[in-house]
Amino acid sequence: MGAILGVASLVAIGGLIFGPGTASTQLYAAGGNVLTITAAGARSLTNADVDAIARGVPDIAALSRAVFGTAPVGAGGVSDGGPTAVQGVDPSYAQVTRDTLVQGTFFTPQDGASANRVAVLGQTLSSHLFQTGQRAVGSTIRIRNVPFTVIGVLASQTNNSDNAVLIPFETGQVRLFGTNALDAVLVQVADPNQADVVSQDVEQLLRQRHQLRSGQPDGFTIRANSAQPPAASVGDTVARWLPRVLDRARQYSCEAKGLCRRAQPAQP
């Protein structure tokens, strides 16, 4: 499908983004003009939904897609010590979440279109995998035994993205997670005063696309993010995502032991 959202959408909103496990708290640490749409059921959000939002809802500055998972991560003879949160994200993720880099660069649209094996590391994870004085950028890490080249390291955050690995969204779908569904979408609203209006427009559009009748549940949730979310909000976020992350961790363990059929990755 190439760049899944299409050239027209990329031009229209200035670049699309995105953004598992403990790192899902990053979704709720973005600016107050960001809406987070999370899937509440199997395959309840699709790339076509995101494309429709980009083209059909006004007052949007940027969009994000995300697929979440956990996987063992290592570099050389150093391991992360357990399943690490991995986020498949789009190039504008850093714009929407206001993350900054202390080393290297972020993904490009070409990285996504080609499902390149490149990664951006959280600060804590980078420090764990690479010794003091050892440059992470340009080095190779292995995610679920698949080699990735580190192209950037995030500045230290006030959330658990410090321990996460970010990879291009398409790479996550094609090479690691093998799913066509989305876990979440971030919507950056151009005018914070229009956040409620944009939220209503997005909800109406998605209900129409999913052919939901009055009284039927959405199959998704839309939440407005605050710049400094209370601890309860982050805790609620972890509670919502934990069952999904644990399911994926169990699936990986099952595959590794040869006790279940390995999930077939989506075809590019």
Wavefront OBJ file of the C-alpha trace (Angstrom):
o trace
v 0.000 0.000 0.000
v 3.064 2.234 0.144
v 2.499 5.224 2.385
v -0.763 3.895 3.764
v -2.493 7.219 4.312
v -1.758 8.491 0.850
v 0.136 11.494 -0.502
v -2.917 13.746 -0.483
v -3.448 13.329 3.238
v 0.238 13.783 4.011
v 0.309 17.080 2.152
v -2.997 18.235 3.584
v -2.010 17.978 7.244
v 1.749 18.430 7.076
v 2.766 14.867 7.873
v 1.081 12.022 9.713
v 2.319 10.359 12.834
v 1.948 8.314 15.483
v 2.351 5.552 19.075
v 2.374 -0.325 24.237
v 2.614 -1.500 27.424
v 4.049 0.881 29.927
v 4.923 3.299 27.149
v 1.263 3.855 26.377
v 1.297 6.505 29.108
v 3.116 8.641 26.545
v -0.196 9.026 24.760
v -1.568 10.967 27.707
v 1.459 13.184 28.236
v 1.044 15.197 25.056
v -0.235 18.751 24.856
v -3.745 19.798 25.830
v -4.773 20.104 22.192
v -4.343 16.373 21.491
v -7.158 13.849 21.261
v -6.404 10.165 21.697
v -8.631 7.639 19.945
v -8.196 4.132 21.294
v -9.611 0.908 19.943
v -12.172 -0.745 22.213
v -12.615 -3.894 20.147
v -10.892 -6.110 17.609
v -10.082 -4.211 14.405
v -12.228 -1.264 15.468
v -9.803 1.263 13.945
v -8.244 1.035 10.501
v -5.852 2.966 8.286
v -8.846 3.923 6.136
v -10.469 5.480 9.214
v -7.394 7.614 9.814
v -7.264 8.682 6.173
v -10.940 9.674 6.339
v -10.340 11.739 9.495
v -7.371 13.495 7.876
v -9.404 14.465 4.834
v -12.830 15.001 6.359
v -12.335 16.727 9.727
v -11.200 20.386 9.780
v -8.933 22.058 12.365
v -6.496 19.125 12.547
v -2.790 19.968 12.673
v -1.432 16.406 12.588
v -2.521 12.794 12.957
v -0.940 9.746 14.472
v -1.355 6.017 14.209
v 0.013 3.492 16.685
v 0.426 -0.219 17.096
v 1.669 -1.489 20.462
v 3.528 -4.552 21.621
v 6.286 -5.935 23.814
v 9.419 -7.799 22.792
v 12.887 -8.683 24.072
v 15.417 -6.025 23.076
v 19.190 -6.391 23.134
v 22.401 -4.854 21.827
v 25.593 -6.888 21.578
v 25.699 -9.014 24.696
v 23.415 -6.686 26.674
v 19.739 -7.490 27.142
v 16.962 -5.263 28.423
v 16.199 -7.922 31.027
v 12.631 -8.576 29.904
v 9.916 -7.653 27.420
v 10.271 -3.999 26.424
v 7.478 -1.728 25.228
v 7.638 -1.245 21.457
v 5.597 1.416 19.659
v 5.043 1.490 15.923
v 4.659 5.197 15.137
v 4.518 7.621 12.217
v 7.079 10.382 11.512
v 5.121 13.202 13.208
v 4.987 11.392 16.550
v 7.602 13.688 18.053
v 5.661 16.745 16.887
v 2.442 15.611 18.506
v 4.006 14.398 21.760
v 6.535 17.267 21.833
v 9.384 14.833 22.327
v 12.929 15.987 21.543
v 16.039 14.082 20.510
v 19.445 14.206 22.182
v 21.047 12.107 19.450
v 20.324 11.472 15.798
v 17.059 11.952 13.952
v 13.506 10.659 13.849
v 11.880 8.524 11.160
v 11.190 9.795 7.665
v 8.135 9.016 5.507
v 10.426 6.837 3.395
v 11.330 4.767 6.462
v 7.636 4.051 6.914
v 6.858 3.422 3.252
v 9.741 0.946 3.012
v 9.098 -0.595 6.473
v 12.744 0.073 7.304
v 14.265 -1.567 10.373
v 15.208 1.636 12.185
v 14.572 2.563 15.814
v 14.515 5.513 18.208
v 15.309 4.646 21.830
v 14.060 6.121 25.077
v 16.775 7.672 27.214
v 16.783 5.050 29.998
v 16.747 2.107 27.600
v 19.589 3.616 25.578
v 21.683 4.079 28.728
v 21.025 0.463 29.701
v 21.938 -1.014 26.324
v 24.976 1.171 25.636
v 27.822 1.972 28.021
v 28.804 5.509 28.933
v 30.665 7.030 26.014
v 29.325 4.456 23.573
v 27.225 6.111 20.885
v 23.859 4.469 20.345
v 23.126 6.071 16.971
v 24.421 3.870 14.188
v 24.519 0.795 16.413
v 22.422 -2.322 15.902
v 19.842 -3.598 18.360
v 17.717 -6.719 18.058
v 13.967 -6.609 18.653
v 12.491 -10.108 18.859
v 15.764 -11.212 17.259
v 15.226 -8.893 14.262
v 18.116 -6.409 13.673
v 17.295 -2.693 13.786
v 19.607 0.285 13.302
v 19.342 2.974 15.984
v 18.847 6.377 14.335
v 17.939 8.481 17.369
v 17.694 8.742 21.159
v 14.945 10.706 22.912
v 15.616 13.232 25.627
v 14.541 12.092 29.078
v 10.756 12.211 29.494
v 8.428 12.493 32.479
v 6.760 9.212 31.521
v 7.630 5.623 30.675
v 8.659 6.328 27.092
v 12.168 6.497 28.606
v 12.066 2.675 28.536
v 10.445 2.264 25.119
v 11.565 1.608 21.563
v 9.925 3.551 18.745
v 9.900 2.049 15.251
v 8.120 3.089 12.035
v 4.438 2.205 12.102
v 4.577 0.070 8.958
v 7.640 -1.770 10.253
v 5.722 -2.702 13.373
v 2.802 -4.030 11.368
v 4.801 -5.839 8.689
v 7.853 -7.165 10.525
v 6.870 -7.570 14.182
v 3.216 -7.512 15.172
v 1.523 -8.899 12.079
v -1.755 -7.022 12.460
v -3.787 -4.738 10.249
v -5.658 -3.178 13.168
v -4.643 -0.013 15.010
v -4.302 0.303 18.761
v -4.656 4.076 18.847
v -4.679 7.302 16.860
v -3.494 10.713 18.050
v -5.185 13.819 16.690
v -3.473 17.153 17.249
v -6.053 19.952 17.096
v -4.855 23.191 15.511
v -6.946 25.367 17.858
v -7.287 24.022 21.435
v -10.595 25.872 21.736
v -11.985 23.612 18.996
v -10.982 20.323 20.679
v -14.565 19.469 21.689
v -15.872 20.218 18.207
v -13.164 18.130 16.555
v -13.849 15.279 18.993
v -17.545 15.322 18.079
v -16.742 15.457 14.354
v -14.366 12.500 14.653
v -16.897 10.475 16.640
v -19.658 11.160 14.118
v -17.413 10.289 11.177
v -16.237 7.013 12.724
v -19.771 5.972 13.670
v -20.880 6.594 10.087
v -17.941 4.661 8.668
v -18.568 1.744 11.038
v -22.313 1.826 10.220
v -23.338 2.025 13.862
v -26.984 2.559 14.706
v -28.266 4.713 17.537
v -27.634 2.978 20.856
v -24.816 0.786 19.556
v -21.448 1.239 21.331
v -18.717 3.051 19.440
v -16.031 0.365 19.557
v -13.576 3.178 20.257
v -12.990 5.901 22.834
v -11.915 9.514 22.343
v -10.086 11.289 25.128
v -8.730 14.829 25.404
v -5.210 14.960 26.800
v -3.976 17.504 29.290
v -0.454 18.904 29.330
v 0.094 17.615 32.876
v -2.272 14.664 33.427
v -3.062 13.647 37.007
v -1.534 10.412 38.239
v -4.951 8.744 38.159
v -5.217 9.378 34.405
v -1.907 7.655 33.734
v -2.867 4.787 36.020
v -6.183 4.385 34.231
v -4.320 4.311 30.909
v -1.997 1.532 32.059
v -4.981 -0.409 33.410
v -6.760 -0.216 30.061
v -3.752 -1.284 28.006
v -2.266 -3.881 30.384
v -4.529 -6.806 29.352
v -3.663 -6.282 25.664
v 0.054 -6.018 26.370
v 0.011 -9.132 28.563
v -1.842 -11.045 25.846
v 0.892 -10.155 23.353
v 3.604 -11.061 25.845
v 1.951 -14.452 26.407
v 1.670 -14.945 22.650
v 5.375 -14.284 22.228
v 6.265 -16.722 25.026
v 4.002 -19.339 23.488
v 5.623 -18.907 20.064
v 9.129 -19.015 21.516
v 8.425 -22.340 23.216
v 6.855 -23.785 20.084
v 3.536 -24.350 21.828
v 1.381 -22.322 19.452
v 1.301 -21.225 15.861
v 3.265 -18.078 15.137
v 1.096 -15.170 14.050
v 1.478 -14.510 10.346
v 2.759 -10.986 9.642
v 0.750 -8.727 7.389
v 1.988 -8.665 3.827
v 3.465 -5.366 2.623
l 1 2 3 4 5 6 7 8 9 10 11 12 13 14 15 16 17 18 19
l 20 21 22 23 24 25 26 27 28 29 30 31 32 33 34 35 36 37 38 39 40 41 42 43 44 45 46 47 48 49 50 51 52 53 54 55 56 57 58 59 60 61 62 63 64 65 66 67 68 69 70 71 72 73 74 75 76 77 78 79 80 81 82 83 84 85 86 87 88 89 90 91 92 93 94 95 96 97 98 99 100 101 102 103 104 105 106 107 108 109 110 111 112 113 114 115 116 117 118 119 120 121 122 123 124 125 126 127 128 129 130 131 132 133 134 135 136 137 138 139 140 141 142 143 144 145 146 147 148 149 150 151 152 153 154 155 156 157 158 159 160 161 162 163 164 165 166 167 168 169 170 171 172 173 174 175 176 177 178 179 180 181 182 183 184 185 186 187 188 189 190 191 192 193 194 195 196 197 198 199 200 201 202 203 204 205 206 207 208 209 210 211 212 213 214 215 216 217 218 219 220 221 222 223 224 225 226 227 228 229 230 231 232 233 234 235 236 237 238 239 240 241 242 243 244 245 246 247 248 249 250 251 252 253 254 255 256 257 258 259 260 261 262 263 264 265 266 267 268
